[in-house]
Amino acid sequence: MMEMRPVEIDGVWFQAVSMKLPKTNFMAVTNDVGYIMCGALDVGLLNEKLADREIVAGRAVGVRSIEQLLDAPLESITIAAEKLGIHEGMTGREALLKMK
């Protein structure tokens, strides 16, 4: 099953996507600037092989719902996210608000 829904954080709107997969779940919250995602995100790939794209993204691990993704501390972030003031340990919600 796949679900897409809008998410509002302090008056700023994002799009949340979640999908139930065999033995795991996929989750992301995004806007036109960047996104946060569950543990499936390969931050190393984005920073190394796709560095020229300057993708703004953060990864939270151990989350099972969009709400947990928003509240969880980011375990890793891209270089482009760091340039926006996003840092590891920041909650997904805080990181998204830097992506305005």
Backbone torsions as a table, in degrees:
resi	resn	phi	psi	omega
1	MET	NA	140.2	178.8
2	MET	-122.1	140.6	178.9
3	GLU	-132.4	135.1	172.1
4	MET	-124.4	134.8	179.2
5	ARG	-155.2	151.1	176.0
6	PRO	-74.7	148.7	176.7
7	VAL	-130.9	128.9	179.5
8	GLU	-107.4	129.5	176.5
9	ILE	-128.8	112.5	179.6
10	ASP	49.3	44.7	176.9
11	GLY	81.9	2.4	179.1
12	VAL	-109.4	132.8	-175.5
13	TRP	-99.9	140.1	177.6
14	PHE	-132.3	166.4	175.9
15	GLN	-111.1	125.6	177.6
16	ALA	-102.5	137.3	177.9
17	VAL	-128.9	130.5	174.7
18	SER	-137.2	145.6	-178.7
19	MET	-143.1	129.8	175.3
20	LYS	-84.2	122.3	178.7
21	LEU	-116.7	163.1	177.5
22	PRO	-56.9	121.5	175.8
23	LYS	64.9	11.9	177.3
24	THR	-161.7	173.5	175.2
25	ASN	-128.7	148.0	174.7
26	PHE	-111.7	133.7	178.9
27	MET	-143.1	141.6	174.8
28	ALA	-151.3	150.1	172.6
29	VAL	-129.1	129.1	-169.4
30	THR	-141.3	162.2	166.5
31	ASN	-144.7	-165.7	-177.5
32	ASP	-70.0	-15.5	-175.9
33	VAL	-93.3	-44.3	-175.6
34	GLY	-171.9	-161.6	-177.4
35	TYR	-159.3	160.8	167.7
36	ILE	-115.6	153.3	-174.8
37	MET	-149.2	164.7	176.7
38	CYS	-70.4	-175.3	-176.1
39	GLY	-60.9	-11.1	179.4
40	ALA	-69.6	-14.8	-178.2
41	LEU	-71.8	130.5	177.9
42	ASP	-99.7	87.6	-178.2
43	VAL	-62.4	-37.6	178.3
44	GLY	-58.7	-42.6	177.2
45	LEU	-61.3	-44.8	-179.3
46	LEU	-64.5	-39.6	-178.5
47	ASN	-76.1	-29.6	-175.3
48	GLU	-100.4	-65.0	-174.3
49	LYS	-75.9	-28.1	-176.7
50	LEU	-116.2	23.9	-175.7
51	ALA	-56.2	-35.9	-178.2
52	ASP	-63.5	-18.6	179.3
53	ARG	-82.1	-16.5	-179.4
54	GLU	49.4	55.5	-178.0
55	ILE	-77.1	127.7	178.0
56	VAL	-91.2	111.2	-177.0
57	ALA	-156.1	155.6	175.9
58	GLY	-139.9	153.3	-176.2
59	ARG	-122.9	132.3	172.6
60	ALA	-118.9	136.8	-178.5
61	VAL	-109.1	155.0	177.2
62	GLY	77.9	16.9	-179.4
63	VAL	-97.4	148.2	-177.3
64	ARG	-126.3	1.0	179.4
65	SER	-151.8	164.8	177.1
66	ILE	-61.5	-40.4	-179.6
67	GLU	-62.1	-41.7	176.8
68	GLN	-65.3	-38.2	177.7
69	LEU	-61.4	-40.8	179.1
70	LEU	-66.7	-34.7	-175.2
71	ASP	-93.3	-14.7	-176.1
72	ALA	-76.4	149.2	173.1
73	PRO	-73.0	141.9	177.5
74	LEU	-72.8	130.5	-178.6
75	GLU	-85.4	-31.6	177.9
76	SER	-154.1	155.1	-178.6
77	ILE	-140.1	163.2	176.1
78	THR	-83.7	163.4	176.7
79	ILE	-61.1	-39.5	179.4
80	ALA	-64.9	-35.1	177.0
81	ALA	-66.5	-41.3	178.8
82	GLU	-59.4	-36.7	178.8
83	LYS	-64.6	-22.3	177.7
84	LEU	-89.3	0.7	-179.6
85	GLY	95.0	9.3	177.2
86	ILE	-85.4	140.4	179.9
87	HIS	-139.8	158.7	175.9
88	GLU	-59.5	141.7	-178.5
89	GLY	95.0	-22.2	176.1
90	MET	-68.3	143.4	177.7
91	THR	-69.8	158.8	176.8
92	GLY	-57.2	-40.2	179.5
93	ARG	-61.1	-46.5	179.2
94	GLU	-63.5	-40.6	179.7
95	ALA	-63.9	-44.4	-179.7
96	LEU	-60.2	-38.5	179.7
97	LEU	-66.9	-18.7	174.2
98	LYS	-80.0	-12.1	-177.2
99	MET	-96.0	35.8	-178.7
100	LYS	-81.5	NA	NA
